[in-house]
Amino acid sequence: MKRISGLPYLAIALFVTNCATKPSAPTPEQSFKSADLNGDGKVSRSEYDSHQIGEMFARFDGNKDSAISEKEFLDNGGTAAGFRKINTSSSGSITLQEAKASAGVRKSLDAPFKEADKNGNGQVSIEEFLAYRKDAFDYVR
């Protein structure tokens, strides 16, 4: 079995764990559908990035004030240097727009997307998503 490791997999591990453990959590198919923003039955890289960054942002924003403080960022496993790179406005908190604009955040999503996109066509089908989800879930068990 291929070993899945590292911070780039945090988003998918949280996403997969959430799908499998919360009684009111959406089914994997519903989760896929929510990421498929244009409803074409496939998740493109831009749809994936937008969905995953939004999900991570919501998880990191503990007080739900639409901004991630440095404390919230550090409490969720981030580093002070990482916070400064994403907080380009130097406001002391990361906005969703800053998170989406961050090349570093998008780069951290490269590996899981590429691994899920088994046929390499730049889109993840529901079948690819379910297979990747199963592999990731088996790893985090």
C-alpha positions, 0 to 999 in steps of 0.5 A: 500500500502506498504510504500517505504522509505529510502536511499536504494531506491534512486537508484530505485527511480532515475532509475524509475523517469528517465524512466518516465520523460525524453523524450529520456529516455529508456522505462522500457523494454529497461532499464530492458534489459540494466540491463540484462547483459547476456541477459537471460531475468532475472536480477540476483543480480550481474547484478543488483548491477553492473547496479545500481552502474554504474547508480548511479556513472554516476549521482554522477560524475557531471563533468564526469571525471570518479571519484566522488569528495567528493563535488560531493558525498555530493551534491548528499546526501552522507555523509563525513563518507560514502565518506571515507568508499567508498574511500578506496584508500584515493585518495580524489575521488571515482572510479567506482571500489571502488564503486563496491567493497564497501560492504556498497554500495552493502548493500544499494541495498539489500532491493530494489532487495529483494522487486522486487524479489517477488518469492525470486528466486534471479532473477528479471523477467521483470514482477517483474521489471514492478510491482516493478517499478509501485509501486515505481513510485506510491510512488515517484509521 
